[in-house]
Amino acid sequence: MSSLFSKNRASAALLPGNRFFVRLIELEPDNIASQVSLAIETVSPFPSEQMLMGYITSNDNKWALAYAAHRRRFTAEESFAWPDDCQVIPEFLALLGQRPEKGGILIHEGTNLLTALAWNENQPLPKCVLVVDKKDSSVDLLTKEIIERTGLPTSTPVVHTTGEFTSARNDSLLILNCDDGKPFQLSSNQLDNADIRDADFLSTRRKKERVNKLLWNTARVALGVIILSFIFEVSAFLINWRSNNLRLINESRQSAVQEIESAQAISARITEMNTKAPLPLEMLAVANEHRPPTVDFQRVNCKNNTQLEIEARTTNASDVYAFEKSLKETPGVTFVATKDMRARDNFTTFSVTITFKPETLRKGVSNK
C-alpha cells in the first residue's frame, strides 16, 4: 500500500504487513496469552516491553497466529495517528477469509507490497506469512521462498488476488476484506487480542467504552422515558377531548334515546305477551276437535300458557279412552293424563289434563 495504513474510523487501522514477523503457535488449553507471549519472546531478540504484539486464535483454540514488531518500526507520528476508538492490526489479516479449501498458497499483489500466506490442508490458520516490498522481490520469487520455508510441494496450488484492504464494524464484529474476496470476521472476544497496542492502553480503552456505553444507554433510556411521557400526555389529551365530545353528543341525543328506549320497552312487552300469555281458547279448540259426541265439557281450567284441565262427563265410558288416545296422537300435544274417573247415574265423569306445544298454538293464531 502507498500509505502507512488505511482505516475506516471506529473500525480498524490496517498496518503494512512488512513491519511484522509472524509465527504459527500450537496451543495448550490454558493461559493462551502467556503461551503466545513466551513464544514471541523466544524468537525475538528484543524484550517483550519493547514489542507491539497481537494474535488471533483458531475456533478450537488449538492454534494461534501471532505477530509482533519493534516499537521503532513505527514513528511517534505514526503511532499518534492511530485512533483510540478502533483496532490496530496488520492488514494481512484481511486475507485469512480466503483460505484455499484444501490448503495452498495465496498471493496478494498490492500497490507497494506483496503478501504470501501458506496453509497446510488441515490447519485453519496459515503456516507462514511473508510480506515483502515489490521493488525487492516478485510474485515468482515470493512463491518460491514461501514454498522453501514451509516445505510444501512445488505442485501446491497458488491463488492470486489484488485489491484494497478494508475494514468495517457490524455491531460487535470487525469485518476485514480485500475487494470481492471472502471476508474475515473478528468477534468482540478477539478484538483486544488482535490489537498490537499495550495491555494497559487496551484496559483503559475498555473502561472508557464501558462508561460510554453506560452513558449512551442511560441517555437512550432517558430519551425513551421523555418520548413515552409525551405520548401519554398527548394520548390523555386526545382521550379527554374525545370523551367531552361524546358526552356533548350523548346529551344532545338524550331525548331521541329516551324515545327509542320507550319503543323498545313496548316492543319487549308485546313480545312477552305473545310468547308467554295463555291461549285458552286455542287450547280448548284443539281439545274440542278430538271430543267424541258423547263427551260433554263441564268445566275448563287454563292452568298456564301450555296446559289445560277439563272436567267432563260421558254416557259411554269407552269414549274416555278414545278421547285420550286421539289427543295423544295430535302433533301439537305433548302430554295427556286422565284421572278421577267415576260412574254415577248412567254418567261417567272424569278429568283430563292436556299439555300443548306453545309454538304450535301461536303458529295457528298467526295463520288465522
Buried (B, 14 or more C-beta within 10 A) or exposed (E): BEEBBBBBEEBBBBBBBBBBBBBBBEBEEEEBEEBBBEBBBEEBEBEEEEBBBBBBBBEEEBBBBBBBBBBEBBEEEBEEEBEEEBBBBBBBBBBBBBBBEEBBBBBBBBEEBBBBBBBBEEBBBBBBBBBBEBEEBEBEEBBEBBBEEBEBEEEBEBBEBEBBBBBBBEEEBBBBBBEEBEBBEBEEEBBBBBBBBEEEEBEEBEEEEEEEEEEEEEEEEEEEEEEEEEEEEEEEEEEEEEEEEEEEEEEEEEEEEEEEEEEEEEEEEEEEEEEEEBBBEBBBEBBEEBBBEBBEBEEBEBEEBBBBBBBBBBEEEEBBEBBBEBBBEBEBBBEBEBEEBEEEEEBBBBBBBBBBBBEBBBEBEEEE
